Amino acid sequence: MPLVMMINRIQSPEDFMELINTSRDYVDEIYNGATSDIRAVYQDIRWALLQKMNVPVEEAREKMAKLKDSGMGNLFASMEKMDIQAERRNTQLARQDAEAASAVEQFWQYK
C-alpha cells in the first residue's frame, strides 16, 4: 500500500523525478518484498502511470519487462497465520454465549 500511495501522489514530472531520486531504494525494497500477486498489481499501476505520462508504448513495454524480471519476494512472510472464518465462528459463539448468559440473568431478575 505505501508504494501505491507514493505513486498516487505523483502530479507532475517533478513529483515523478523526486520519487525516483529520493525513494528508489525504498521503492525497490517494497517491490522486491512483494508476492507475485502484489507485484502484478504494482505492474498494472506502473503501466497506468507510464501511459498517463505518455511514455511511448515500446519504451513502456521495455520498462515493464525489466520490472517483471525481478525475483520473487516474501511480503507477509512474518505475518502470523490467521483464519478469518474460524475467528468469525468464535465471535458468533461468544455472542451466543453472552446472549444466553444475559437471558439467564434476566430470568432470575424477574423471579
KARALIN-V211452 format. One record per pair of residues at least 12 apart in sequence whose ideal C-beta (glycine too) atoms are under 10 Angstrom apart, sorted by the first residue. I is the first residue (numbers start at 1). J is the second residue. D is the distance in Angstrom with one decimal. If there is no record, write none. Layout:
I | J | D
I | J | D
//
This chain:
1 | 30 | 9.3
1 | 38 | 9.6
2 | 23 | 9.8
2 | 26 | 8.2
2 | 27 | 9.2
2 | 30 | 6.2
3 | 19 | 9.8
3 | 23 | 9.2
3 | 26 | 8.6
3 | 27 | 6.2
3 | 29 | 9.6
3 | 30 | 4.6
3 | 31 | 6.8
3 | 34 | 8.3
3 | 38 | 9.1
3 | 41 | 9.4
3 | 42 | 6.3
3 | 45 | 8.0
3 | 46 | 9.6
4 | 30 | 9.6
4 | 38 | 9.9
4 | 41 | 7.7
4 | 42 | 7.8
4 | 45 | 6.2
6 | 19 | 6.0
6 | 23 | 6.5
6 | 26 | 8.2
6 | 27 | 7.1
6 | 30 | 8.6
7 | 19 | 7.4
7 | 27 | 8.8
7 | 42 | 8.6
7 | 45 | 5.8
7 | 46 | 7.6
7 | 48 | 9.0
7 | 49 | 6.0
8 | 45 | 8.5
8 | 49 | 9.4
10 | 49 | 6.9
10 | 52 | 8.6
10 | 53 | 8.6
13 | 53 | 7.7
16 | 49 | 8.0
16 | 53 | 7.0
27 | 42 | 9.5
28 | 70 | 8.7
29 | 73 | 9.3
30 | 42 | 8.3
30 | 73 | 8.9
30 | 75 | 8.4
31 | 43 | 9.5
31 | 46 | 9.4
31 | 67 | 7.7
31 | 70 | 6.7
31 | 73 | 7.4
31 | 75 | 9.5
32 | 70 | 6.4
32 | 71 | 7.2
32 | 72 | 8.9
32 | 73 | 5.0
32 | 74 | 9.4
32 | 75 | 9.4
33 | 72 | 9.9
33 | 73 | 4.3
33 | 74 | 6.5
33 | 75 | 5.1
33 | 76 | 9.2
33 | 77 | 8.1
34 | 70 | 9.3
34 | 72 | 8.7
34 | 73 | 4.8
34 | 74 | 8.5
34 | 75 | 4.5
34 | 76 | 9.1
35 | 72 | 7.3
35 | 73 | 6.5
35 | 74 | 7.1
35 | 75 | 5.1
35 | 76 | 6.9
35 | 77 | 9.0
36 | 72 | 6.1
36 | 73 | 8.5
36 | 75 | 9.9
37 | 75 | 9.1
38 | 73 | 8.1
38 | 75 | 5.6
38 | 76 | 8.6
39 | 67 | 8.0
39 | 68 | 8.1
39 | 70 | 7.5
39 | 72 | 8.2
39 | 73 | 7.4
39 | 75 | 8.9
40 | 68 | 9.3
42 | 67 | 7.7
43 | 64 | 6.4
43 | 67 | 5.9
43 | 68 | 6.7
44 | 64 | 9.9
46 | 60 | 8.8
46 | 63 | 7.6
46 | 64 | 6.8
46 | 67 | 6.3
47 | 60 | 6.8
47 | 61 | 9.1
47 | 63 | 9.0
47 | 64 | 6.1
47 | 67 | 9.3
50 | 63 | 6.5
50 | 64 | 7.6
//
